[in-house]
Amino acid sequence: MKLRYLVLAGALVTSAFGLMACGSSVSCSDKGSCSNDVAPTQAQIDACNKLFNGPCGSQSKTLAQCSKDNSTCGSDGHSTVASGKCDVETSAFTTCCVGADGGCF
C-alpha cells in the first residue's frame, strides 16, 4: 500500500510541479515558462492544492519551490528539473507521505 502512495506521489509531484513557472513563490495554477508548457488542468490544480493543504503540506511546498527554482527548459520545450537537484526535498516529502496516516492522497 505504501509503495502505491510513493508511485502516486511521484506522478502528482511531476505533473503538478513540472508545470510551475519560474518566479518568487509556488502556485498550483502557474503555467511553466518554456515554449511547450501548458496550463495545468483543474484536476491537476485540485491535486496540487490537496497536497499543499494535506498532512505533508510543508514538505510538498518545499519540494515545489525547489522544483520551480531549479526548472530549466528541456530540448522538448517543456520545463524540467535535472536529476538530483531536489533529492533532499523529494526524500523529505516521500518520508512524510509514507509516515502520514493514510498517506498524502
Order of alpha helices (4+ residues) and beta strands (2+ residues): alpha-alpha-alpha-beta-beta-alpha
